[in-house]
Amino acid sequence: ADEPTGNIDPKLSAEIMVLLDAINRLGTTVLVVTHDRGIVDTLKKRVIYIEAGKIVSDKAEGTY
């Protein structure tokens, strides 16, 4: 999902992320690309940081 919460209100953003998390819990890999650090921090999932097209960090769940 490329910026699934871009340009929408915070309540709807949260609902979308809950839906994506539920899909993930059912066993489907979900990749979310976002600039919103707040969303990333609330999910507590694996986070891969990319700068200039290169991976600069790959943190497993719970290692923030």
C-alpha positions, 0 to 999 in steps of 0.5 A: 500500500503506497501512502494508504493514509495520505490526504485523509483524516486521522480517524479514517487513517487509523481505520485503514491501518486496523484493516491492514493489520487484520489482513496481516494477522490472517497470514497475508504479508502487507507492505506499507510505504509511508512518510508518516512516522506516527503510523509506523510507530503505532503498528509495532511491526518490522520497519525498513528505512530506505533513503535514496533507494538504499536500505539504511535500516531494517528493524524487527518488531519490538526493536525500535 
